[in-house]
């Protein structure tokens, strides 16, 4: 089966974990005997620091604006259709151009994968940080775009053959936006080889249990891009409400557009002596921090999105605290405590509860490894399902 993956870029050094997820999918399918090729649409953003076992075609000169992106992917699909049996696209980026390709008689079936929201959907915000409100004109433009995409572009997207999603909450969000998912969608998850990475970094199911502290100070850890909606404002607000702060060391890793606001909030709340801000970290440094953490907290994210940082916490057997409901709970299941969404008091109480209960931390740690062995979290199970779905639509 000749599979062509269409993706914005391959950046193995600074783009977070998504590239690693995709690379795992490409390699696994190739190991299964499939002929795998990858087309990068914005190839100037590639950062490939290793030899790859699959062919990469580097496209350029595609506009970064919505219509330009859709026109660009349509042309790319036409260009490579003679070499492909099936296309796999980044759905949230290329869905309209891909649907137009199929509507106009493009003869190669398409699977679209969604692990993020559409850019037309309401923007992520950090409620405890100041943020500029849209004026009337900007609100009108956003509302118009949302209307056009839902009522005119989404019918185009529905010509795509199969939709797959990182989790069921995101699937429901797209369905509510007009996507026809009935009978032709499935949960693909976020391909992540937990056991291989555990072996590589010397992590065992007993690693956390063996270092589970009887007393503090406890390392409370979170690392992500410091961008709107990532919850740095919420975790700092909650931490400020904890009475015995000296029993904790709050470590917040990452950089991004809200980094100055994070530093300012730390200062304004008089938390400097309790909070460490290491900034951007290499993967080795990041994993070292995970290996030293006592509690992982992912205070906020979109309710329908998952997070690589939480998946990494599972790998390290870290007891976690995340918002109740949504994609993060879909990932963690029994391995975490849950708090009421954006309730800083509830988050503070959960942090204190987990710090005070060593046996609860041990229990949650053990549940991490129960969860990662579930079929919907197993990359071989998910990629095998993807391969089977591709074969079905090829032979329709």
Rosetta blueprint (number, residue, H / E / L):
1 X L
2 X E
3 X E
4 X E
5 X E
6 X E
7 X E
8 X L
9 X L
10 X L
11 X E
12 X L
13 X L
14 X L
15 X L
16 X L
17 X L
18 X H
19 X H
20 X H
21 X H
22 X H
23 X H
24 X H
25 X H
26 X H
27 X H
28 X H
29 X H
30 X H
31 X H
32 X L
33 X L
34 X L
35 X E
36 X E
37 X E
38 X E
39 X E
40 X E
41 X L
42 X L
43 X H
44 X H
45 X H
46 X L
47 X E
48 X L
49 X L
50 X L
51 X L
52 X L
53 X L
54 X L
55 X E
56 X E
57 X E
58 X E
59 X L
60 X L
61 X L
62 X L
63 X L
64 X L
65 X L
66 X H
67 X H
68 X H
69 X H
70 X H
71 X H
72 X H
73 X H
74 X H
75 X H
76 X H
77 X H
78 X H
79 X H
80 X H
81 X H
82 X H
83 X H
84 X L
85 X L
86 X E
87 X E
88 X E
89 X E
90 X E
91 X H
92 X H
93 X H
94 X H
95 X H
96 X H
97 X H
98 X H
99 X H
100 X H
101 X H
102 X H
103 X H
104 X L
105 X L
106 X L
107 X L
108 X L
109 X E
110 X E
111 X E
112 X E
113 X E
114 X E
115 X L
116 X L
117 X L
118 X L
119 X L
120 X L
121 X L
122 X L
123 X L
124 X L
125 X L
126 X L
127 X L
128 X L
129 X L
130 X L
131 X L
132 X L
133 X L
134 X L
135 X L
136 X H
137 X H
138 X H
139 X H
140 X H
141 X H
142 X H
143 X H
144 X H
145 X H
146 X H
147 X H
148 X H
149 X H
150 X H
151 X H
152 X H
153 X H
154 X H
155 X H
156 X H
157 X H
158 X L
159 X L
160 X L
161 X L
162 X E
163 X E
164 X E
165 X E
166 X L
167 X L
168 X H
169 X H
170 X H
171 X H
172 X H
173 X H
174 X H
175 X H
176 X H
177 X L
178 X L
179 X L
180 X L
181 X L
182 X L
183 X L
184 X L
185 X E
186 X E
187 X E
188 X L
189 X L
190 X L
191 X L
192 X L
193 X L
194 X H
195 X H
196 X H
197 X H
198 X H
199 X H
200 X H
201 X L
202 X L
203 X L
204 X L
205 X L
206 X L
207 X H
208 X H
209 X H
210 X H
211 X H
212 X L
213 X L
214 X L
215 X L
216 X L
217 X L
218 X E
219 X E
220 X E
221 X E
222 X E
223 X E
224 X L
225 X L
226 X L
227 X L
228 X L
229 X L
230 X L
231 X L
232 X H
233 X H
234 X H
235 X H
236 X H
237 X H
238 X H
239 X H
240 X H
241 X L
242 X L
243 X L
244 X L
245 X H
246 X H
247 X H
248 X E
249 X E
250 X E
251 X E
252 X E
253 X E
254 X L
255 X L
256 X L
257 X L
258 X L
259 X H
260 X H
261 X H
262 X H
263 X H
264 X H
265 X H
266 X H
267 X H
268 X H
269 X L
270 X L
271 X L
272 X L
273 X L
274 X L
275 X E
276 X E
277 X E
278 X E
279 X E
280 X L
281 X L
282 X L
283 X H
284 X H
285 X H
286 X H
287 X H
288 X H
289 X H
290 X H
291 X H
292 X H
293 X L
294 X L
295 X E
296 X E
297 X E
298 X E
299 X L
300 X L
301 X L
302 X L
303 X L
304 X L
305 X L
306 X L
307 X L
308 X H
309 X H
310 X H
311 X H
312 X H
313 X H
314 X H
315 X H
316 X L
317 X L
318 X L
319 X L
320 X E
321 X E
322 X E
323 X E
324 X L
325 X L
326 X L
327 X H
328 X H
329 X H
330 X H
331 X H
332 X H
333 X H
334 X H
335 X H
336 X E
337 X E
338 X E
339 X E
340 X L
341 X L
342 X L
343 X L
344 X H
345 X H
346 X H
347 X H
348 X H
349 X H
350 X H
351 X H
352 X H
353 X H
354 X H
355 X H
356 X H
357 X L
358 X H
359 X H
360 X H
361 X H
362 X H
363 X H
364 X H
365 X H
366 X H
367 X H
368 X H
369 X H
370 X H
371 X H
372 X H
373 X L
374 X L
375 X H
376 X H
377 X H
378 X L
379 X H
380 X H
381 X H
382 X H
383 X H
384 X H
385 X H
386 X H
387 X H
388 X H
389 X H
390 X H
391 X H
392 X H
393 X H
394 X H
395 X L
396 X L
